[in-house]
Amino acid sequence: MNILMITGDYVEDYENMVPFQALKACGYEVDAVCPNKVKGDTIATSIHDFEGDQTYSEKRGHNFALNANFADVDVAKYDGLYLPGGRAPEYLRLNARVIEIIQAFEAAHKPIASICHGPQLLTAANVIHGKRVSAYPACEPEVRLAGADYISLEMDQAITDGNLVTAPAWPAHPEFLKQFMALLAAR
């Protein structure tokens, strides 16, 4: 099965690296793409941590090499979509082609997984109305304004509603990836 991952500069490091590697280790082909970049280009990641402050802290992460071209994305060749969080979604949601891709996955009822701030892309694409959605707590107002039911979860939990899996942050990876892979297997 083929998974498309839309990512970008200052994506959350763990939310980018861990699912990418875990899905590949489980036998999925994962194409990581970013608007205005091509295969072999890198993106900068950031590490967000929960250190007892009122919000997460942010530090520079690793460089991540893209393995596919954004301009070549053909939704028909993919079985699922993964949208990591961090700061990248706040600017990726301004890209019309990113929004079209997300809408095409939703229209085809293909599995979509989105974590942390990734649901900002789902709200911008207007694809979560009437769904139960989790995200990083700071995204709750956007999720509600998009007509979804925001579900407050512990940081290590995830929720599935139809073809959509969401979670609040990277500590949810085990549950989040398990639910996403269950949707993929059901296809």
C-alpha positions as CSV (number, residue, x, y, z in Angstrom):
1,M,0.0,0.0,0.0
2,N,1.1,3.5,-0.8
3,I,0.9,6.4,1.7
4,L,1.3,10.1,0.9
5,M,2.8,12.3,3.6
6,I,2.5,16.0,3.1
7,T,5.1,17.7,5.3
8,G,7.1,20.9,5.4
9,D,9.7,23.0,7.2
10,Y,9.4,23.0,11.0
11,V,7.1,20.0,11.1
12,E,7.3,18.3,14.5
13,D,10.3,16.0,14.3
14,Y,8.8,12.9,16.0
15,E,5.5,13.3,14.1
16,N,7.4,13.4,10.9
17,M,10.2,10.8,11.5
18,V,8.5,8.1,13.6
19,P,5.4,7.5,11.5
20,F,7.4,7.7,8.3
21,Q,9.8,5.0,9.5
22,A,7.2,2.9,11.3
23,L,4.9,2.7,8.3
24,K,7.9,1.8,6.1
25,A,9.0,-0.9,8.6
26,C,5.5,-2.3,8.4
27,G,5.8,-2.7,4.6
28,Y,4.0,0.5,3.4
29,E,5.5,2.7,0.7
30,V,5.5,6.2,2.0
31,D,6.1,9.2,-0.3
32,A,7.1,12.3,1.7
33,V,6.4,15.5,-0.2
34,C,6.5,19.3,0.4
35,P,5.2,22.1,-1.9
36,N,8.0,23.9,-3.8
37,K,10.5,21.1,-3.1
38,V,11.6,18.0,-4.9
39,K,12.9,14.5,-4.1
40,G,16.2,14.8,-2.3
41,D,15.5,18.3,-0.9
42,T,15.4,18.5,2.8
43,I,13.1,20.1,5.3
44,A,14.0,21.4,8.8
45,T,12.1,19.8,11.7
46,S,11.5,21.1,15.2
47,I,11.2,19.2,18.4
48,H,8.3,20.0,20.6
49,D,8.4,18.9,24.2
50,F,6.2,19.0,27.3
51,E,8.4,20.4,30.1
52,G,5.8,21.8,32.5
53,D,5.3,25.2,30.9
54,Q,2.0,26.6,29.8
55,T,2.7,25.4,26.3
56,Y,5.3,23.1,24.6
57,S,8.9,24.1,24.1
58,E,10.4,24.2,20.6
59,K,14.0,23.3,19.6
60,R,15.6,22.8,16.2
61,G,15.3,19.1,15.1
62,H,16.9,17.2,12.2
63,N,17.0,17.6,8.5
64,F,14.6,15.2,6.7
65,A,15.1,14.2,3.1
66,L,12.0,14.2,0.9
67,N,11.7,11.0,-1.2
68,A,9.1,12.2,-3.8
69,N,8.1,15.3,-5.8
70,F,5.1,17.3,-4.7
71,A,4.4,18.3,-8.3
72,D,4.0,14.6,-9.2
73,V,1.3,13.7,-6.6
74,D,-1.5,11.7,-8.1
75,V,-4.1,10.9,-5.4
76,A,-5.3,7.8,-7.4
77,K,-2.0,6.0,-6.7
78,Y,-2.2,6.4,-2.9
79,D,-4.2,4.3,-0.4
80,G,-3.9,6.8,2.5
81,L,-2.8,10.2,3.6
82,Y,-0.7,11.2,6.6
83,L,-0.5,14.8,7.9
84,P,2.0,15.5,10.7
85,G,1.8,18.5,13.0
86,G,4.2,21.1,14.2
87,R,4.4,24.5,12.6
88,A,4.3,23.3,9.0
89,P,0.5,23.0,8.8
90,E,0.0,26.7,9.5
91,Y,1.6,27.6,6.2
92,L,0.8,24.4,4.2
93,R,-2.9,25.2,4.6
94,L,-2.4,28.3,2.5
95,N,-1.3,26.2,-0.5
96,A,-4.3,25.5,-2.8
97,R,-2.9,22.2,-4.2
98,V,-2.4,20.9,-0.6
99,I,-6.1,21.6,0.1
100,E,-7.2,20.0,-3.2
101,I,-5.2,16.8,-2.4
102,I,-6.8,16.6,1.1
103,Q,-10.2,17.1,-0.4
104,A,-9.6,14.4,-3.0
105,F,-8.6,11.9,-0.3
106,E,-11.8,12.7,1.7
107,A,-14.0,12.5,-1.4
108,A,-12.6,9.1,-2.2
109,H,-13.1,8.0,1.5
110,K,-9.5,7.0,1.7
111,P,-7.9,6.8,5.2
112,I,-6.5,10.1,6.5
113,A,-4.3,10.3,9.6
114,S,-3.5,13.7,11.2
115,I,-1.8,14.5,14.5
116,C,-1.2,17.5,16.7
117,H,-1.5,20.7,14.6
118,G,-2.1,18.6,11.4
119,P,-5.8,19.0,11.8
120,Q,-5.3,22.7,10.8
121,L,-5.0,21.3,7.3
122,L,-8.2,19.4,7.7
123,T,-10.1,22.5,8.9
124,A,-8.7,24.6,6.0
125,A,-9.8,21.8,3.6
126,N,-13.3,21.8,5.1
127,V,-13.4,18.0,5.4
128,I,-14.2,17.5,9.1
129,H,-17.7,18.9,9.5
130,G,-19.8,16.5,11.7
131,K,-16.7,14.4,12.6
132,R,-15.2,13.6,16.0
133,V,-11.6,15.1,15.8
134,S,-8.8,15.4,18.2
135,A,-5.8,17.7,17.9
136,Y,-3.3,19.6,20.0
137,P,-5.6,21.5,22.5
138,A,-4.6,24.9,21.0
139,C,-6.4,23.8,17.8
140,E,-9.7,23.2,19.5
141,P,-11.3,26.5,18.4
142,E,-10.4,25.9,14.8
143,V,-11.8,22.3,14.9
144,R,-15.1,23.5,16.4
145,L,-15.3,26.4,13.9
146,A,-14.9,23.9,11.1
147,G,-18.1,22.1,12.4
148,A,-16.4,19.1,14.0
149,D,-16.8,17.8,17.5
150,Y,-13.5,18.4,19.2
151,I,-12.6,15.4,21.4
152,S,-10.2,16.1,24.3
153,L,-7.9,13.1,24.7
154,E,-4.9,12.3,26.8
155,M,-1.7,12.9,24.9
156,D,-1.2,9.1,24.4
157,Q,-4.7,8.5,22.9
158,A,-6.2,8.7,19.4
159,I,-9.6,8.5,17.9
160,T,-11.0,7.1,14.6
161,D,-14.2,8.5,13.0
162,G,-15.0,7.0,9.6
163,N,-11.9,7.3,7.4
164,L,-10.2,9.8,9.8
165,V,-7.7,9.1,12.6
166,T,-6.6,12.0,14.8
167,A,-4.5,12.5,18.0
168,P,-3.3,15.3,20.1
169,A,0.5,14.8,19.9
170,W,3.4,12.4,19.4
171,P,3.0,10.5,22.6
172,A,-0.1,8.9,20.9
173,H,2.0,7.3,18.1
174,P,1.4,3.7,19.2
175,E,-2.4,4.1,19.4
176,F,-2.6,6.5,16.5
177,L,-0.5,4.3,14.1
178,K,-2.4,1.2,15.2
179,Q,-5.7,2.8,14.3
180,F,-4.4,4.2,11.0
181,M,-3.0,0.8,9.9
182,A,-6.4,-0.8,10.8
183,L,-8.1,1.6,8.4
184,L,-5.6,0.9,5.7
185,A,-6.0,-2.9,6.2
186,A,-9.8,-2.5,6.0
187,R,-9.4,-1.0,2.4
